[in-house]
Structure formats: C-alpha cells, structure tokens
Amino acid sequence: INALDGNIGQVNSYYNYIVTTDEGVFNQVKSNLLVKLQGVHVLESSGEFYLVGVPVNRTELSTIGLGFDEALMEKIAAEGYNLLVQIRNWPQSTPEGIRTVFGLLEPYKDDITTVLFNDSLVPGFPDYLHVVNEGIVGLEAKFAYIESFIFSQAGARNLGLAEPRNVVRMHSIGANEMLNMTPNRAVDRLVLAASDRNVRVLLARMFFRMDTTNWKEANLSYIGGSESFIGLVPALEKEGFEIGRAEGFPYALTSDRGERLLTFLSGLGVLAAGFFLLKRMELEKLGYLLFLIGMLVWMAVIVLNIMAATVVKLMALASV
C-alpha cells in the first residue's frame, strides 16, 4: 500500500496483474502488452515494485508473448552466439503492434540471424503478413520455415513465397517424441534432415531422462560428443556442414509456366533414375514399361494440374 502511495483503489479486482521489482522487466512487459491487448492498466508506484494489469485470465495471458529477456540476450550475444527469436502470435494483431514487436528487437539486429514463430498462426495472418516480412527483412534475418509434417503454421508458406531468398528450413524433434528418443536416434534424424532435405536450422531439444545421473554431462555429450559417442555437432561436421549463421539457397524466380516446366523436367530425372536402377537389377523390360507409364502419368499431372501438389510430394519421396 505504501508503494502505491496509498492509492490501493487503483487496483482493478477484475484484472490480473504482473508484478515485478525489475524496472527493465516492467518496461519490456508493458511495451509488449500495450500493443497486444486493449485495456492494459499500468499502475503507478513509488518504484519499489511495478504492476501491469490485463483484463484477461491467467490462461489467456500465458499464450501472449511478453517479449524477450534483454539481459539474457545481451549475455548470449556477448558469448559469441547467434540469436534465434521465436515470436508468439496474439489475438487481433495489428500492423502497429507487429512493427512495435520487431522494433523492440532492433537493438539486437547484428546478433539475430533467424526469426521463428511459435504458434499455429503467424502473427498478422491473413491480412498483415507483408508487415511481418518487413520486420524480418528490417532485421536482416532469415525466416525459419518449420517443416509442415512437423508443425503446420498458417501463414508460414505465404511468408516464404513472398521472400523465397530469405527462407531457411527448420526441423525439430517434438517434445512428446523426446520421451522415447535416444541420443543416437536423435543425431541420426537431425543429420538426415540436414543432409537429405536441406534443412538449415535444427532445434535440438535436450534430454532429461530419469535414469540419467548427470543431465549436464549427458547433454554435452549429445551435442558435442564424447569418447564413446560422436555427438550432433561432430556428426554434422563429418557430413561437411558448418555450425553458424544459417543461409538460404540461391533461388531463381521464374514464371508459373517456367516453374511447371522445371518441375516436369525434375520429375523426368526421377523417372530416369528409377529406370537405370531397374536396369542395374537386370529388370530392363520392366524398367521401360514403368518409365513409359510414369512419363504419361507425370505429363497428365503437369499439363492438366491433377492432384499436382500431392503427386509432386510423392515424386520427391520417390527420388529419395
């Protein structure tokens, strides 16, 4: 009550309040909530502690991003690490709100290499994705596109198509999968994602098994290797990869007709590879037959646009 200068009547009993004694945390939380929610109540105090009230319940509040720990980000950057920020969605996001959220990241522009999104909807979807793209480009960062079979994000594909040169693919092992995962399998899966599918951002969740006596040592071994275990980083380096800032691939923009032609030619390459494989197995007649049938089907798919998206994915699977 003293800290509120006796104005306890300022407190709204229908609000939930975030209370902190750290002025930096207060400013961070306040800046984020003011652009994400209506009716935010910033309570005056004598400086002993700070309060920000919101007209939503605790469950709803837990789904709204409150910004990033600035002290932690500065410490990470000072240690020479790259920053990858994962931004949460919030209800009724506006262009002003999106610009403010990205503006709060501007001081870390030199250290932020990649922007990710946390939820099933990208902020600004569907009307303001161009504002999100402006924010990513303004940070000179890459956009991490999470592989859709891992986690589908509405709006992510639109972002990628808008700035294709600015996209890197990301793979992670789900938290639920980690319960039954072993370090060996995890390393194999993450390395395969990088080598077979051109994934360039790997979210490596840590192991916290109940039968492990030292979680720190176990995870250091998982990431960096030990005498008896190769580790994720050495395994990636063995495949010729370098750990650092993720970069996209050279991308040549073309017309819709040109893109269909390139897709058709790529499919012919897969069919030809299948033919030579069968020929090597001394099944040459079967190879000719399947190649002919495959080419006719592939032409029909491309020309008539019949189930093209699905068939292209099947063709990609066949190529592997």
Salt bridges, closest charged atoms under 4 A:
ASP119 OD1 - ARG88 NH2 2.84
GLU134 OE1 - ARG99 NH2 3.65
GLU140 OE2 - LYS109 NZ 3.53
GLU147 OE2 - ARG169 NH2 3.05
GLU147 OE1 - HIS171 ND1 2.77
GLU147 OE2 - ARG197 NE 2.72
GLU177 OE1 - ARG189 NH1 2.70
ASP211 OD1 - ARG209 NE 3.39
GLU247 OE1 - LYS142 NZ 3.85
